[in-house]
Amino acid sequence: MPRFLFVSLNIFFDHLISVLTAFMSTYKLYYFNNRDRGEICRLIFAAAGQKYEDIRYEDDEWLLHKAEMPLGEMPVLEFNGTKLPQSKSIARFLAK
């Protein structure tokens, strides 16, 4: 197999995998029902045109869900079942 064809096929399959992964991926953003630190993540989703589930907690609901969150804080992004805390880490992840 010529090297050019091999490289072209690798690029094609890498792109195909990234497209399929993005298509099948699920995003859930957990934050309070206000703008603050979670808003940059929402803006990145809007700019990318990416669908996501925006889960907003009121102050009185937070204590019931605090134990479920990594580091016991929000915002938290759940991506394919993995929870990622810290707003700047989430923004960096989404930007890639």
Contact map, one row per residue, 1 for C-alpha under 8 A:
111011000000000000000000000000000000000000000000000000000000000000000000000000000000000000000000
111111000000000000000000000000000000000000000000000000000000000000000000000000000000000000000000
111111100000000000000000000000000000000000000000000000000000000000000000000000000000000000000000
011111110000000000000000000000000000000000000000000000000000000000000000000000000000000000000000
111111111000000000000000000000000000000000000000000000000000000000000000000000000000000000000000
111111111100000000000000000000000000000000000000000000000000000000000000000000000000000000000000
001111111110000000000000000000000000000000000000000000000000000000000000000000000000000000000000
000111111111000000000000000000000000000000000000000000000000000000000000000000000000000000000000
000011111111100000000000000000000000000000000000000000000000000000000000000000000000000000000000
000001111111110000000000000000000000000000000000000000000000000000000000000000000000000000000000
000000111111111000000000000000000000000000000000000000000000000000000000000000000000000000000000
000000011111111100000000000000000000000000000000000000000000000000000000000000000000000000000000
000000001111111110000000000000000000000000000000000000000000000000000000000000000000000000000000
000000000111111111000000000000000000000000000000000000000000000000000000000000000000000000000000
000000000011111111100000000000000000000000000000000000000000000000000000000000000000000000000000
000000000001111111110000000000000000000000000000000000000000000000000000000000000000000000000000
000000000000111111111000000000000000000000000000000000000000000000000000000000000000000000000000
000000000000011111111100000000000000000000000000000000000000000000000000000000000000000000000000
000000000000001111111110000000000000000000000000000000000000000000000000000000000000000000000000
000000000000000111111111000000000000000000000000000000000000000000000000000000000000000000000000
000000000000000011111111100000000000000000000000000000000000000000000000000000000000000000000000
000000000000000001111111100000000000000000000000000000000000000000000000000000000000000000000000
000000000000000000111111100000000000000000000000000000000000000000000000000000000000000000000000
000000000000000000011111110000000000000000000000000000000000000000000000000000000000000000000000
000000000000000000001111111000000000000000000000000000000000000000000000000000110000000000000000
000000000000000000000001111100000000000000000000000100000000000000000000000001110000000000000000
000000000000000000000000111110000000000000000000001110000000000000000000000011110000000000000000
000000000000000000000000011111000000000000000000000111100000000000000000000011100000000000000000
000000000000000000000000001111100000000000000000000111100000000000000000001111000000000000000000
000000000000000000000000000111110000000000000000000001111000000000000000011111000000000000000000
000000000000000000000000000011111100010000000000000000111000000000000000011100000000000000000000
000000000000000000000000000001111110010000000000000000011110010000000000011000000000000000000000
000000000000000000000000000000111110000000000000000000011100000000000000000000000000000000000000
000000000000000000000000000000111111000000000000000000000000000000000000000000000000000000000000
000000000000000000000000000000011111111000000000000000000000000000000000000000000000000000000000
000000000000000000000000000000000111111000000000000000000000000000000000000000000000000000000000
000000000000000000000000000000000011111100000000000000000000000000000000001000000000001000000000
000000000000000000000000000000110011111111000000000000000000000000000000001000000000001000000000
000000000000000000000000000000000011111111100000000000000000000000000000000000000000000000000000
000000000000000000000000000000000000111111110000000000000000000000000000000000000000001000100000
000000000000000000000000000000000000011111111000000000000000000000000000000000000000001001100100
000000000000000000000000000000000000011111111100000000000000000000000000000000000000000000000000
000000000000000000000000000000000000001111111110000000000000000000000000000000000000000000000000
000000000000000000000000000000000000000111111111000000000000000000000000000000000000000000100110
000000000000000000000000000000000000000011111111111100000000000000000000000000000000000000000100
000000000000000000000000000000000000000001111111110000000000000000000000000000000000000000000000
000000000000000000000000000000000000000000111111110000000000000000000000000000000000000000000000
000000000000000000000000000000000000000000011111110000000000000000000000000000000000000000000000
000000000000000000000000000000000000000000001111111000000000000000000000000000000000000000000000
000000000000000000000000000000000000000000001111111100000000000000000000000000000000000000000000
000000000000000000000000001000000000000000001000111110000000000000000000000000000000000000000000
000000000000000000000000011110000000000000001000011111000000000000000000000000000000000000000000
000000000000000000000000001110000000000000000000001111100000000000000000000000000000000000000000
000000000000000000000000000111000000000000000000000111110000000000000000000000000000000000000000
000000000000000000000000000111100000000000000000000011111000000000000000000000000000000000000000
000000000000000000000000000001111000000000000000000001111100000000000000000000000000000000000000
000000000000000000000000000001111000000000000000000000111111110000000000000000000000000000000000
000000000000000000000000000000011000000000000000000000011111110000000000000000000000000000000000
000000000000000000000000000000010000000000000000000000001111111000000000000000000000000000000000
000000000000000000000000000000000000000000000000000000001111111000000000000000000000000000000000
000000000000000000000000000000000000000000000000000000001111111110000000000000000000000000000000
000000000000000000000000000000010000000000000000000000001111111111000000000000000000000000000000
000000000000000000000000000000000000000000000000000000000011111111100000000000000000000000000000
000000000000000000000000000000000000000000000000000000000000111111100000000000000000000000000000
000000000000000000000000000000000000000000000000000000000000111111111000000000000000000000000000
000000000000000000000000000000000000000000000000000000000000011111111001100000000000000000000000
000000000000000000000000000000000000000000000000000000000000001111111101000000000000000000000000
000000000000000000000000000000000000000000000000000000000000000011111101000000000000000000000000
000000000000000000000000000000000000000000000000000000000000000011111111110100000010100000000000
000000000000000000000000000000000000000000000000000000000000000000111111100100000011100000000000
000000000000000000000000000000000000000000000000000000000000000000001111100000000000100000000000
000000000000000000000000000000000000000000000000000000000000000001111111110000000000000000000000
000000000000000000000000000000000000000000000000000000000000000001001111111100000000100000000000
000000000000000000000000000001110000000000000000000000000000000000001001111100000000111000000000
000000000000000000000000000011110000110000000000000000000000000000000000111110000000111000000000
000000000000000000000000000011100000000000000000000000000000000000001100111111000011111001000000
000000000000000000000000001111000000000000000000000000000000000000000000001111100011100001000000
000000000000000000000000011111000000000000000000000000000000000000000000000111111111000000000000
000000000000000000000000111100000000000000000000000000000000000000000000000011111111000000000000
000000000000000000000000111000000000000000000000000000000000000000000000000001111100000000000000
000000000000000000000000000000000000000000000000000000000000000000000000000001111110000000000000
000000000000000000000000000000000000000000000000000000000000000000000000000001111111000000000000
000000000000000000000000000000000000000000000000000000000000000000001100000111101111100000000000
000000000000000000000000000000000000000000000000000000000000000000000100000111100111110011000000
000000000000000000000000000000000000000000000000000000000000000000001110111110000011111011000000
000000000000000000000000000000000000000000000000000000000000000000000000011100000001111111000000
000000000000000000000000000000000000110110000000000000000000000000000000011100000000111111100000
000000000000000000000000000000000000000000000000000000000000000000000000000000000000011111110000
000000000000000000000000000000000000000000000000000000000000000000000000000000000001111111111000
000000000000000000000000000000000000000010000000000000000000000000000000000110000001111111111100
000000000000000000000000000000000000000110010000000000000000000000000000000000000000001111111110
000000000000000000000000000000000000000000000000000000000000000000000000000000000000000111111111
000000000000000000000000000000000000000000000000000000000000000000000000000000000000000011111111
000000000000000000000000000000000000000010011000000000000000000000000000000000000000000001111111
000000000000000000000000000000000000000000010000000000000000000000000000000000000000000000111111
000000000000000000000000000000000000000000000000000000000000000000000000000000000000000000011111
